[in-house]
Amino acid sequence: MTSALANYATEAGQHCELQDHCASNPCRNGADCTSLGNSYKCKCSPGFIGPTCSEDIVECRSAPCVHGRCFNTHGSYKKVILYALSIMKP
């Protein structure tokens, strides 16, 4: 007896198990991975973007520091407040 499905390809394994596309940890920087049929989707952690969440957002581009300086860090940014001191002579 010959099977009509001999050359039929699926995304399942030899024993019809579903393939876990997240098993190889494709999502970076603490992102959550969801396996979707023949693909995966990453839900990025705050501060990261891109298909695998590997791109660091440069938060300082939006000028969040009105009264200080902004320093971009991995996945975030730091504000440094600048104070001006005036010294009066007697």
N, C-alpha and C positions, 0 to 999 in steps of 0.2 A: 504494500500500500504506500502510495506517495503522498506526502503532505503538500497541500497547495500553499502553505505559508512558509515554505522552506527558506525563501529569500526575503521574508518580511523583516524589516529592521524596526526596532523600538528603542526607547531610552531606558528600558528595563534591562536588568541583568539576565544571565542565562536561565535563572529560575524565577523570572518575572519579578524580582525585587526591584524597587525603585532606586534610582541612582541618587545619592546625596551629593549635590553639587557644592555643599558647604563643607564637606569633609576635608578639603584641601585648604581650608581657612582663607578664602580669597579676599575677604573683607579685612581692612586694616584699621589700625588705631582704635580698637575697642568697639568696632561697629558690629551690629547684629546682622546675621546672615539668614536668609530664608530661601530654601530650595524650592524652585518653581518648575515643575515638569522637566524641561530640558535646559534650564538656566538657573540663575540665582539672583537675588536682589539684596543689596546692602542698605541698612538703615544706619546712616552715619551718626557718630557721636558729635556733640556740639564742638564746633571749631574745625570740622573737616567736611570736604565735599568730594564729588567725583564718583564714578561707577564702583570703585573699590574703596572709597573714602581715604585715599592716599594723599589727597591734596589738602594742605594746610591753608585755611582761610587767613588772609592777611587783614586782621581786624582793624589795624591802624589806618587803612585806606579810607575808612568812613569817618575819620577824625573824631574818635570818641572822647578824647582828652582835651577839654576846652582850656583848662588852666594847668597845663603840664605837658609832659612828653609821653608819647606812646611807644612801647617796645613790643614788637611781635614776638611771641613765644610759640613753642610747639603746641598747637591746638587752642591757644588762648592769646592773651596780651596782658601787659602790665602797664599801669599808669604810675608816673612819677610826678608828683606835685612839686612845682617850683615856687619857692617863696622868695620874695624880694625884701631885703633888709636895708633900711636906710639908717645911716649913722649920722646923728646930728652932732656937730661940733659945738662946744659951749662958747 
